[in-house]
Amino acid sequence: MSKPARFLTFKCAKCDKPVKVQLQKVSACSHIQPYQGICACGEIKRHATGNPEAVKSFIESNELHWHHNH
């Protein structure tokens, strides 16, 4: 299995500028790869790949330091 990219770039939903998100460090769990970044306008951008329930939890979370629990 290939490693996930360390950085991804998206358009900010608020100002439409590019925002770079970084792969977040989580447990050795392989069923979610969460990404987070902050746009120059201050908008937080979250993205994740993996298990749909874990991804939904991460995207909807307002926690700065989100942790995946089994």
C-alpha positions as a Markdown table, in Angstrom:
| # | Residue | x | y | z |
|---|---|---|---|---|
| 1 | Met | 0.0 | 0.0 | 0.0 |
| 2 | Ser | 1.3 | 3.5 | -0.9 |
| 3 | Lys | 1.9 | 6.1 | 1.7 |
| 4 | Pro | -0.6 | 9.1 | 1.8 |
| 5 | Ala | 0.6 | 12.4 | 0.5 |
| 6 | Arg | 2.0 | 14.7 | 3.3 |
| 7 | Phe | 0.4 | 17.8 | 1.8 |
| 8 | Leu | -2.7 | 18.5 | -0.3 |
| 9 | Thr | -4.0 | 21.7 | -1.7 |
| 10 | Phe | -7.7 | 22.8 | -1.9 |
| 11 | Lys | -9.6 | 26.0 | -2.6 |
| 12 | Cys | -10.8 | 27.7 | 0.5 |
| 13 | Ala | -14.6 | 27.6 | 0.8 |
| 14 | Lys | -14.7 | 31.1 | 2.3 |
| 15 | Cys | -12.3 | 33.1 | 0.1 |
| 16 | Asp | -11.6 | 30.8 | -2.9 |
| 17 | Lys | -7.8 | 31.0 | -2.4 |
| 18 | Pro | -5.6 | 27.9 | -2.3 |
| 19 | Val | -5.1 | 26.4 | 1.2 |
| 20 | Lys | -2.5 | 23.7 | 1.9 |
| 21 | Val | -3.5 | 21.0 | 4.4 |
| 22 | Gln | -1.0 | 18.7 | 6.1 |
| 23 | Leu | -1.3 | 15.1 | 7.1 |
| 24 | Gln | -1.9 | 14.9 | 10.8 |
| 25 | Lys | -0.1 | 12.5 | 13.1 |
| 26 | Val | -2.5 | 10.0 | 14.6 |
| 27 | Ser | -2.2 | 6.6 | 16.1 |
| 28 | Ala | -0.9 | 3.7 | 14.0 |
| 29 | Cys | -4.5 | 3.2 | 12.9 |
| 30 | Ser | -4.5 | 2.8 | 9.1 |
| 31 | His | -8.2 | 3.4 | 8.4 |
| 32 | Ile | -8.1 | 7.2 | 8.5 |
| 33 | Gln | -5.6 | 9.7 | 7.2 |
| 34 | Pro | -6.7 | 13.1 | 8.5 |
| 35 | Tyr | -5.5 | 16.4 | 7.0 |
| 36 | Gln | -5.8 | 19.9 | 8.4 |
| 37 | Gly | -4.7 | 23.4 | 7.5 |
| 38 | Ile | -5.6 | 27.1 | 7.9 |
| 39 | Cys | -6.2 | 29.5 | 5.1 |
| 40 | Ala | -4.6 | 32.9 | 5.1 |
| 41 | Cys | -8.1 | 34.3 | 5.7 |
| 42 | Gly | -8.3 | 32.2 | 9.0 |
| 43 | Glu | -10.7 | 29.5 | 7.7 |
| 44 | Ile | -9.9 | 26.0 | 8.9 |
| 45 | Lys | -9.9 | 23.3 | 6.2 |
| 46 | Arg | -10.2 | 19.7 | 7.0 |
| 47 | His | -9.9 | 16.7 | 4.7 |
| 48 | Ala | -9.6 | 13.0 | 5.3 |
| 49 | Thr | -9.5 | 9.7 | 3.5 |
| 50 | Gly | -10.3 | 6.2 | 4.8 |
| 51 | Asn | -13.2 | 4.8 | 6.9 |
| 52 | Pro | -16.4 | 6.8 | 6.1 |
| 53 | Glu | -17.5 | 7.1 | 9.8 |
| 54 | Ala | -14.0 | 8.2 | 11.0 |
| 55 | Val | -13.8 | 10.7 | 8.1 |
| 56 | Lys | -17.2 | 12.1 | 8.9 |
| 57 | Ser | -16.3 | 12.5 | 12.6 |
| 58 | Phe | -13.1 | 14.3 | 11.8 |
| 59 | Ile | -14.6 | 16.6 | 9.2 |
| 60 | Glu | -17.5 | 17.6 | 11.5 |
| 61 | Ser | -15.3 | 18.0 | 14.6 |
| 62 | Asn | -14.4 | 21.5 | 15.8 |
| 63 | Glu | -11.6 | 20.1 | 17.9 |
| 64 | Leu | -8.1 | 21.4 | 17.1 |
| 65 | His | -6.5 | 18.2 | 18.3 |
| 66 | Trp | -8.8 | 15.5 | 17.1 |
| 67 | His | -8.0 | 11.9 | 18.0 |
| 68 | His | -9.4 | 8.7 | 16.4 |
| 69 | Asn | -10.6 | 6.2 | 19.0 |
| 70 | His | -11.5 | 2.5 | 18.4 |
